[in-house]
Amino acid sequence: MKSMVKEKRLRILHDEAIPEGEIGLNPKLKNELDIKTKAEVVVAKKRFVFKVKTKTTLPEDKIFGNPEDLLKKGIQNNSIATVRAPLN
């Protein structure tokens, strides 16, 4: 039996404190989704892979990314995104 891919649909918010190419997650969310060092974020059928930084101060129901980086990829502030460990 194939195990289900653990993923969640969450809001992705712009945060200046996050470096380009990375997303910020709460450690509990990272563990819950079995994410190691990279996470795949899907917004409007476009897939992006980011390095993961964890901070306990971040809320568990949101993910955070660098505003410039996200806007270059066409991801608006407060967009709904699916986040999971990369499939490959």
Order of alpha helices (4+ residues) and beta strands (2+ residues): beta-beta-alpha-beta-beta-beta-alpha-beta
